[in-house]
Amino acid sequence: MAASFISDFRLMWYLDELKKNEFLQFKQLLKQETVQRGLQPIPWAQVKKAKRQDLASLMTQRYGEQPAWDLALCIFPKIHRKDLCDKASRESVLTSRPAAFLSSENAYRAHIQEKFIRMWSRDSFTEIPGCFDQTLTREEHESLEEYFTPRVPRRPHTVVLRALQRVGKTRFLMKLMLAWSDGTLYRDKFSFIFYLCCRELKQLRVTSLAGLISRERPDDSVPLADIVAQPERILFIVDSLEELECTLTEPESELCRDWREERSGKMVLSSLLRRKILPESALLLAAMPMRPEALESKLDHPNMQELKCFQDSHVKQYFCCSFGDRGRAMAAFSWVQNNEHLFTMCHIPLLCWMVCTSLKQEMERGRDLAATCCRSTSVFLSFMFQAFTPKGATRPSQQGQGLLKALCSLAAEGMWTDTWVFGEEELRRNGIGDTDTPTLLDLRLFRKYSESGSSYSFIHACMQEFCAAMFYLLDSPQDHPSRAVMPLEVLLLTYFRKERASWVFLGCFLFGLLHESEQQRLDALLGMQRSRELAPQLLGCLRILAEIEDPEEQVEFLLFFYALFEVQSDAFASHLMSSLREAHFPLRERPDLAVAAYCLKYCCSLRELTVSAIGSWKWPMGHLWRRGDHSRHSRGAAGDGWIRIIQSHLCFCRTRKVSFSCETGIFFEVFTSNPNLQHLSMTSTQLSHDEVWFLCSVLSNPVCNLQELL
Ligand SMILES: Nc1ncnc2c1ncn2[C@@H]1O[C@H](COP(=O)(O)OP(=O)(O)OP(=O)(O)O)[C@@H](O)[C@H]1O
C-alpha cells in the first residue's frame, strides 16, 4: 500500500475510530487548541456540522497535512484515546522503513503463506471441507490480539498456550501464521513472525538463532542485523515445546548471549525463552499442560492460556459433516453424548474422526452400537478391525494379521522404552518393512513424524497404547526382540502404581479386551484365541492388587476402577470390590464419576473413603441444591446423574469414615440418608457461602449421625 495514500486519508481514518461523544469532545478541544497555539480557528459553525471526513479536510486545508495531524495527536490523549497515538507511532515505524525492508517483509509473508498452506493440506485427512477452515474465528482473532496487548507496561510478552496432546495446537498456530501473512492479524504489531517447531529443532546439533531465522527467509536483501535491530517487532512462535525436553534449568554460563552464537537447538531455544537473546521480542509457546514441568516459574511473567480448540459444538458439527445424513449423524451424536468416555474422547479431533469412522461403518453394517462401540476399547477395536479387513471380506488376511502383529510388537517396545517416534531400525526389528509403512500411513494408523527424514509415530498416543495392549494378547513378551518388554504382571504393577506418566490407558485397554463381547471380534482379528487363556491370568493379578495391605500406597485406585469398568463383569467386580475396605481417589474429569459410580456399587464393606475433586472441572453443585429449596434437584448435566448414583451407593454402604477433601460439598446430601456415616473430614476444603448453609441444614437433619467433623 503506497505510503502517500496512507497519509492522505490517515486523519479521516483516525477520526473514524472515535465514538460519537468522543468526536464531539474532539471538536470542542480543537477550538481551544487552535486558540492556544495562535492558529486561526475554523469557524465553529463549520466545525459543528462537519462529519468526520469533512473535519479531516477542513483541518488539512486550513493548517496543512502535518500540522493538522499534530493537532489531532495532541487532542487524542485529552479525550482518553491515547491508544490512537500509540497506533500512529507504530504505523510511522512501518511507513518510515526503507522500501527494501518492506519488500523483504512482503516476500517473507508470501513465503509463509505458501509454506503454511502446504503444511495444512499435508495432514488433513481428518479435515471436513467447509466445516473447519483455515480462517481464525472472530473469538480466536480477538483473543490472539488480546494476548499481545500490554498488560504490564514495557515488559516483553511471553504467552503460553497449553493444551493436551493432538488437540490441535499446531493447527491453531498455522491459522495464526496464515492470518498474519495475509495482513489480517498483528499487522501493526509484528514485522516478522518466526515459527520454530521443536520437533525439527531437536534434529539440529548445532545452530544459532540467526541460523534458525535464516532457514525461514527466502530473501536476504535486508541484512539480518537490520531485522533484529527492532526485536519488539518480532514474534517467535515455539511449537511442541515438550518435544525438546528443554528444562530451562541449564546453567546460565552455557546459554548464548548473542543471536549469532552457535549452540545445540535446545540451548539456543533455552537462551531465547530465558530472555538472554533478543529479550525484547515477543514469545508465543505451545506446550502440553505439564511439560516441561513448572514452566510458569521459569519464564518471565508468562501469560498462561488454555487452548480450547474443539468444544462440544465442534464435536456436534463434526458428526453432522462427517456422516452426511443428518438423521444418522444425530443418532450417533446422541449415542456418544450419553457416553461420558466416548464424548470426552471426541474432544480430540483425531479421536473424534476415529469414533465417527468406526460408528459410521458399524451403522452401515446394521450393527447395534450398544454392542459394538460402547466403550473406548470397543471403538478402538472396531477401528482396527475395519482397517485390517479388506473390502468384502469378513476378517483380515493372513498378511494383514502379520502386519498387525508387527505393529503391536512395535507399540509394546515403545511403551517400555518410552518411545513415541520410531526410526527405520525399530520398525525393521519389529517386522515392519519398507513396503509396510505406506500401508500403515494409508490405513491412518501411522503418521510421518516430520517432513524430512523417515521417522513415524502412531496417529495418536492412545493408538500406540491400544496396540501395546493387543500385543499381550498376541504374543509372549519373552519372545519380543527387545529385552525391555516385560511380562504381564510387571506391566500391571507398573501401570496401577502409576510409575510411568505416559501410560494412560494401557491397563484399561488390556482389561477392556477381555470383555465378553470383544472376544469373538478379537479372535477373528488376531486369528487366534489367546484372550481366553489370558483372562484368568489378568484377573488373578487384579485380585492380588485388590488384596494387598495399605492399598493407598501401592495402587492408584482410579486406574484400578477404570480397569474394572472396562471389563464390565458384575461377577468379577463384586468378587474384587466386596472386600475392599478403603478407597481413596481424586475426581478429575467427568468420566471419573461414571467409573467411581460403577465401582462403588460393589464396595459393600467400605470403611473409609476419600474423594477429592481436583482440576478445573466445575462441579454442578448449583444444579443439585439451591438454598431454601433443598428438595429440588435438576439433572441438567450428565455428570449430575452420576453424582446422584454415587450418592445412592454411599447411602447403602456401611462406610463410617468419610474423608472428603472436595472443593465443594457435592456429596453432603448422603449424610441425610445414611446414619452409618459418622465421620467427615474436610481439611483443605473450601466451601462457598451456599455450601456452608447446605452443610448446616444437613447437620440438623434427624437422620444425620455425624460424630466427628474435622
Ligand atoms: N478442527 C479440526 N478438524 C479436524 N481435524 C483437526 C482439527 N484440529 C486438528 N485436527 C487434526 O488433529 C491432528 C492433530 O492436530 P495438531 O497437530 O494441530 O495437534 P497438536 O495439539 O499440535 O498435536 P501435538 O500434541 O502432536 O503437537 C491433525 O491430524 C489435525 O489435522
The ligand as a Tripos MOL2 file, in Angstrom:
@<TRIPOS>MOLECULE
LIG
   31    33     1     0     0
SMALL
NO_CHARGES

@<TRIPOS>ATOM
      1 N1        -10.6840  -28.6920   13.8150 N.pl3     1 LIG1
      2 C1        -10.1560  -29.8110   13.3400 C.ar      1 LIG1
      3 N2        -10.8620  -30.5780   12.4890 N.ar      1 LIG1
      4 C2        -10.3550  -31.7040   12.0200 C.ar      1 LIG1
      5 N3         -9.1310  -32.1700   12.3060 N.ar      1 LIG1
      6 C3         -8.3770  -31.4420   13.1320 C.ar      1 LIG1
      7 C4         -8.8420  -30.2260   13.7090 C.ar      1 LIG1
      8 N4         -7.8670  -29.7330   14.5060 N.ar      1 LIG1
      9 C5         -6.8500  -30.6130   14.4510 C.ar      1 LIG1
     10 N5         -7.1480  -31.6330   13.6270 N.ar      1 LIG1
     11 C6         -6.3200  -32.7960   13.3030 C.3       1 LIG1
     12 O1         -5.8360  -33.3530   14.5170 O.3       1 LIG1
     13 C7         -4.4940  -33.7480   14.3450 C.3       1 LIG1
     14 C8         -3.6500  -33.1080   15.4090 C.3       1 LIG1
     15 O2         -3.6520  -31.7010   15.2180 O.3       1 LIG1
     16 P1         -2.3960  -30.8360   15.6340 P.3       1 LIG1
     17 O3         -1.1250  -31.4150   15.0580 O.co2     1 LIG1
     18 O4         -2.7140  -29.4220   15.3060 O.co2     1 LIG1
     19 O5         -2.4300  -31.0570   17.2030 O.3       1 LIG1
     20 P2         -1.2940  -30.7360   18.2660 P.3       1 LIG1
     21 O6         -2.0190  -30.4310   19.5250 O.co2     1 LIG1
     22 O7         -0.3590  -29.6940   17.7470 O.co2     1 LIG1
     23 O8         -0.5480  -32.1210   18.3310 O.3       1 LIG1
     24 P3          0.7900  -32.4850   19.1390 P.3       1 LIG1
     25 O9          0.3590  -32.6950   20.5560 O.co2     1 LIG1
     26 O10         1.2550  -33.7470   18.4610 O.co2     1 LIG1
     27 O11         1.7450  -31.3330   18.9940 O.co2     1 LIG1
     28 C9         -4.0780  -33.3870   12.9430 C.3       1 LIG1
     29 O12        -4.1530  -34.5490   12.1340 O.3       1 LIG1
     30 C10        -5.1050  -32.3690   12.5130 C.3       1 LIG1
     31 O13        -5.3420  -32.4460   11.1250 O.3       1 LIG1
@<TRIPOS>BOND
     1     1     2 1
     2     2     3 ar
     3     2     7 ar
     4     3     4 ar
     5     4     5 ar
     6     5     6 ar
     7     6     7 ar
     8     6    10 ar
     9     7     8 ar
    10     8     9 ar
    11     9    10 ar
    12    10    11 1
    13    11    12 1
    14    11    30 1
    15    12    13 1
    16    13    14 1
    17    13    28 1
    18    14    15 1
    19    15    16 1
    20    16    17 2
    21    16    18 1
    22    16    19 1
    23    19    20 1
    24    20    21 2
    25    20    22 1
    26    20    23 1
    27    23    24 1
    28    24    25 2
    29    24    26 1
    30    24    27 1
    31    28    29 1
    32    28    30 1
    33    30    31 1
@<TRIPOS>SUBSTRUCTURE
     1 LIG1         1 GROUP 0 **** ****
